[in-house]
Amino acid sequence: MSLTPITNSKEIREAFVVVSTNLKKGTKPFKKQQVGWPGGSGKYTVYWRSKERIWSMLEPRQIENRYWVSFGTEQPPQPKSLSITCEMNPPFRKYNRRIAGAFLKDDVGVIYLAHSGKVGGGRKGIGKSAFQKYWRGENVETVEWPDARKTEMIVIGRIDGARLPSQIAHFVFEVEQFKKAVMKGLWKWTDICTREKFSPEFAGTRRGYAVTGVIEARCDHGRIVEALAESLRKRKLDFANDKQRDMYVLARRRKLQILFEVKTDSSTTSIYQGIGQALYHTALYTPQPQPVLVMPGRPNEQTARVLKRLGIELVSYKLNGNKPEFDGLDRVLAG
């Protein structure tokens, strides 16, 4: 399965309407709110989502051949200008890799909102290359462009999906966190990744494709990892992640105690990958940390027996609305 950009102006406009309707649903509009950006400002209608804690601004920008799809985290109304955290601006027609947003279509016609990773901010260290290294979500897919070029984009979610607002919110807050890290002086990737701490995960270039449901599931990966982090944080545990490992818990003297590998679908391929990653990343430690596979739902009986034989604990989860609920996490942490 391949992902390609929508280039027909009518299809792009229809996709923009779907996204706008999805994002405006259940929001409180604030008219004539001052919004600022580097080099300018203006008054626009913004839509505040109290549950996700983000606002959106959905405007056509005729002069620049793009729809203006902007997001921020400050709650309106504000006497001062709201600051734009990130933009996902698809073009009116054809395609434009210089702007951050695009609508992508898979082989069965499902349409997704995607972001190139191009993050602006006017500061040294804030840019596409740095953010691509900072982002570690699994939802990075290869896009085949009309000129035969292939690039990678972060797939935010399907435009008609009920979880799109929360998927966008997760992305927006990660951009905000990235910018704060840069402003604190952590603008080099080596500075960010050498500290044992929790941050989003970047899966790297993806060369293969999966069915629509798997691509959509990958868009939830960051939220599942963040929910797992929140559960560990509430238990006052010392945890971190890095470019290769989804999450790990540190015992006294900074020894690796538990390693989590998170999968967002229960396909055979994902289970095989999770088993391999869990065993690979715990094999060279003495004593060996507890490997844990996190996946949606329960596996079949044979898979459960294999996991037990290999010494891999299982934590399952389900999405209750937009909030992941874990089953088995208390057992793992108590063991």
Buried (B, 14 or more C-beta within 10 A) or exposed (E): BEBBBBBEEEBBBBBBEBBBEBBBEEBEEBEEBBBBBEEEEEEBBBBBBEEBEBBBBBBEEEEEBBBBBBBBBBEBEBEEBBBBBBBBBBBBBEBBBEBBBBBBBBEEEBBBBBBBBBBBBEEEBBBEEBBBBBBBBBBBBBBBBEEEEEEBBBBBBBBBBEBBBBBBBBBBBBBBEBBEBBEEEBBEBEBBBEEEEBBBBBBBEBEEBBBBEBBBBBBBBBBBBBBBBEBBEEEEBEBBBBEEBBBBBBEEEEEBBBBBBBBBBBBEEBBEBBBEBBBBBBEEEEEEBBBBBBBBEEBEEEBEEBBEEEEBBBBBBEBEEBEBEBEBBEEBBEE
